[in-house]
Amino acid sequence: MKFYILTLFPEMIEEGLSHSIIKRGIDEGIIDIEAVNIRDFSKDKHKRVDDYPYGGGAGMVMQPQPIYDAYMSIKHKLSDNCPVIYMSPQGRTFTQDKAQELSALEDAVLLCGHYEGIDERIIEEIVTEEISIGDFILTGGELAAMTVVDAVSRLIPGVLNKEESHMNESFSDGLLEYPQYTRPPEFMGRRVPEVLLSGHHGNVEKWRREQSLKRTEKKRPDLLNK
């Protein structure tokens, strides 16, 4: 899968996604990430990409022309059903189900806004959907875009070492994940539950299911209502 990220800060994207599991996925050719610098497409001699909003108000708005030209520079590479996703606090909240949906695609374009946002006409012209990672405001869309890339990439076959690695994680079945333990068997007077040391796989799976339900009821009861 290939991700195209339209951004004013490509170095932020490149550095943030060049480590750990995502880097391995890139090195093995399973995923690819191309950060497209919107500023490179400014026609202003100072490479300006923003201006004051019509009607007044605080802050600046990203102009449509540099964003549109940045998008057109990659359009010939995109698949027919490639979504153009604007990372926006006004979008639908990103979920594990959405990550799963995106992981089945060949490619995706993620548009990162800045300042007070982007000119509405560019949303009308090229954006197919808006996604939010939560009800809060960031200084730009880059962190949100990296969050989406990370969540989607690890669902693509081959990115994780074992295909089942993500199958029992939080939200994979609508519940929170069960508690995890590793060595030593006792730490600060707290012991690993005996069932996990028993070697009885049936009892272990039953315990994990029970713990997953209890943890979800305690921390996220709203998930059980679904």
VMD Tcl script that draws the C-alpha trace (Angstrom):
set ca {
  {0.00 0.00 0.00}
  {1.23 3.49 -0.77}
  {0.46 6.59 1.28}
  {0.79 10.03 -0.27}
  {0.88 12.77 2.37}
  {0.37 16.38 1.28}
  {2.08 18.52 3.90}
  {4.01 21.69 4.65}
  {6.43 19.67 6.78}
  {7.61 16.59 4.85}
  {10.61 16.17 7.13}
  {8.24 15.71 10.07}
  {6.48 12.88 8.22}
  {9.69 11.26 7.00}
  {11.32 11.33 10.42}
  {8.22 10.26 12.32}
  {7.58 7.22 10.11}
  {11.16 6.01 9.69}
  {11.43 3.81 12.77}
  {10.36 0.48 14.22}
  {7.69 -1.62 12.53}
  {6.75 1.01 9.93}
  {10.37 1.31 8.80}
  {10.61 -2.46 8.44}
  {7.44 -2.46 6.34}
  {8.96 0.22 4.10}
  {12.31 -1.57 3.85}
  {10.59 -4.79 2.84}
  {8.50 -3.03 0.19}
  {5.17 -3.82 1.81}
  {4.24 -0.17 2.32}
  {5.52 3.06 0.80}
  {5.19 6.63 2.03}
  {5.66 9.71 -0.13}
  {5.56 13.12 1.56}
  {4.67 15.83 -0.96}
  {5.73 19.35 0.04}
  {2.81 21.70 -0.66}
  {5.12 24.70 -0.42}
  {7.03 23.51 -3.51}
  {3.92 24.32 -5.55}
  {3.48 27.90 -4.38}
  {3.67 30.49 -7.17}
  {4.62 33.21 -4.72}
  {8.27 34.27 -4.89}
  {8.52 33.83 -1.12}
  {6.83 30.41 -1.29}
  {3.87 31.69 0.69}
  {0.98 29.25 0.96}
  {-1.46 31.11 3.24}
  {-3.39 34.35 3.37}
  {-5.90 36.25 5.52}
  {-9.45 34.85 5.58}
  {-12.16 36.68 3.67}
  {-14.62 38.20 6.11}
  {-11.95 38.77 8.73}
  {-11.01 36.74 11.74}
  {-7.91 35.51 13.53}
  {-5.26 33.39 11.88}
  {-4.42 32.48 8.32}
  {-5.95 30.07 5.81}
  {-4.05 27.78 3.43}
  {-4.60 28.81 -0.19}
  {-6.20 26.34 -2.61}
  {-3.77 26.66 -5.55}
  {-0.62 25.14 -3.94}
  {-2.65 22.26 -2.48}
  {-4.40 21.58 -5.78}
  {-1.16 21.61 -7.75}
  {0.51 19.33 -5.20}
  {-2.36 16.89 -5.61}
  {-2.27 17.07 -9.40}
  {1.46 16.25 -9.35}
  {0.65 12.77 -8.00}
  {-2.81 12.21 -9.48}
  {-1.46 10.14 -12.39}
  {0.00 7.66 -9.88}
  {-3.23 7.05 -7.99}
  {-5.58 4.10 -8.32}
  {-9.14 4.71 -9.48}
  {-10.60 4.31 -5.97}
  {-7.85 6.15 -4.08}
  {-9.43 8.30 -1.34}
  {-8.26 11.83 -0.61}
  {-8.56 12.21 3.15}
  {-8.39 15.59 4.85}
  {-7.19 15.31 8.45}
  {-9.72 17.55 10.15}
  {-11.33 17.91 13.61}
  {-14.63 18.16 11.72}
  {-14.24 14.68 10.22}
  {-15.61 11.34 11.38}
  {-13.67 9.90 14.28}
  {-11.00 7.41 13.22}
  {-11.62 3.88 14.47}
  {-10.11 0.42 14.17}
  {-12.86 -0.49 11.71}
  {-11.84 2.45 9.52}
  {-8.20 1.39 9.73}
  {-9.23 -2.09 8.59}
  {-11.20 -0.62 5.70}
  {-8.28 1.51 4.52}
  {-5.79 -1.35 4.84}
  {-7.55 -3.14 1.97}
  {-6.81 -0.29 -0.48}
  {-3.91 0.10 -2.89}
  {-3.23 3.69 -1.88}
  {-4.52 6.73 -0.04}
  {-3.84 10.47 -0.04}
  {-3.74 12.24 3.33}
  {-4.00 16.03 3.31}
  {-2.55 17.91 6.29}
  {-3.89 21.36 7.03}
  {-2.29 24.13 9.10}
  {-3.10 27.53 10.56}
  {-6.89 28.03 10.60}
  {-7.39 25.30 8.03}
  {-7.62 25.19 4.25}
  {-9.75 27.03 1.71}
  {-13.15 25.33 1.54}
  {-12.98 25.14 -2.25}
  {-10.12 22.64 -2.15}
  {-12.22 20.40 0.11}
  {-15.06 20.60 -2.40}
  {-12.73 19.95 -5.34}
  {-10.50 17.04 -4.31}
  {-11.34 15.74 -0.81}
  {-13.42 12.56 -0.66}
  {-13.68 12.31 3.13}
  {-12.54 13.96 6.35}
  {-11.10 12.06 9.32}
  {-10.50 13.20 12.90}
  {-8.43 11.40 15.51}
  {-10.36 13.01 18.35}
  {-12.23 16.02 19.63}
  {-9.22 18.26 20.14}
  {-7.16 20.66 18.04}
  {-3.59 20.11 16.83}
  {-1.29 22.71 15.27}
  {-1.38 20.73 12.03}
  {-2.54 17.51 10.44}
  {0.83 15.75 10.38}
  {0.52 13.96 13.72}
  {-3.00 12.85 12.79}
  {-1.83 11.60 9.40}
  {1.01 9.64 10.97}
  {-1.46 8.11 13.40}
  {-3.61 6.89 10.53}
  {-0.61 5.54 8.60}
  {0.62 3.64 11.66}
  {-2.77 2.13 12.49}
  {-3.46 1.11 8.88}
  {0.03 -0.17 8.07}
  {0.17 -2.71 10.88}
  {-2.98 -4.35 9.51}
  {-1.40 -4.98 6.10}
  {-0.23 -8.61 5.80}
  {3.51 -8.95 6.33}
  {4.09 -5.69 8.20}
  {3.90 -7.43 11.58}
  {6.05 -10.50 12.13}
  {3.09 -12.78 12.83}
  {-0.24 -12.52 11.06}
  {-2.07 -13.10 14.33}
  {-0.20 -10.31 16.15}
  {-3.03 -7.80 15.76}
  {-5.94 -10.21 16.02}
  {-6.35 -10.09 19.80}
  {-5.57 -6.45 20.41}
  {-7.90 -3.82 21.77}
  {-10.84 -3.07 19.44}
  {-10.08 -6.01 17.11}
  {-13.26 -7.72 18.36}
  {-14.95 -4.64 19.76}
  {-13.47 -5.12 23.25}
  {-10.38 -3.91 25.09}
  {-7.44 -6.26 25.24}
  {-6.79 -8.51 28.24}
  {-3.84 -7.80 30.62}
  {-0.40 -8.87 29.42}
  {2.50 -10.23 31.51}
  {6.09 -11.31 30.94}
  {9.08 -12.32 33.06}
  {9.79 -12.28 35.94}
  {6.88 -14.30 37.39}
  {6.87 -12.01 40.46}
  {7.55 -8.27 40.60}
  {7.16 -5.97 43.61}
  {5.14 -8.70 45.33}
  {2.73 -9.02 42.41}
  {2.56 -12.44 40.75}
  {1.55 -13.37 37.24}
  {-1.91 -15.05 37.34}
  {-1.43 -18.78 37.81}
  {-3.63 -19.64 34.85}
  {-1.08 -18.08 32.50}
  {1.61 -20.36 33.92}
  {-0.52 -23.50 33.71}
  {0.09 -24.32 30.06}
  {-3.62 -25.12 29.63}
  {-4.53 -23.21 26.47}
  {-8.28 -23.60 26.92}
  {-8.20 -22.10 30.40}
  {-5.88 -19.33 29.23}
  {-8.25 -18.35 26.42}
  {-11.23 -18.41 28.79}
  {-9.38 -16.22 31.31}
  {-8.36 -13.76 28.61}
  {-11.93 -13.48 27.35}
  {-13.23 -12.87 30.86}
  {-10.55 -10.25 31.54}
  {-11.28 -8.54 28.24}
  {-14.97 -8.25 29.13}
  {-14.23 -7.02 32.67}
  {-11.71 -4.45 31.45}
  {-14.09 -3.15 28.81}
  {-16.93 -2.89 31.32}
  {-14.69 -0.93 33.69}
  {-12.88 1.37 31.28}
  {-15.11 1.62 28.19}
  {-18.67 0.49 28.96}
  {-19.81 2.34 25.84}
  {-18.17 -0.39 23.75}
  {-20.32 -3.07 25.36}
  {-23.44 -1.12 24.43}
  {-22.44 -1.58 20.79}
}
mol new
graphics top color blue
foreach p $ca { graphics top sphere $p radius 0.5 }
foreach p [lrange $ca 0 end-1] q [lrange $ca 1 end] { graphics top cylinder $p $q radius 0.2 }
display resetview
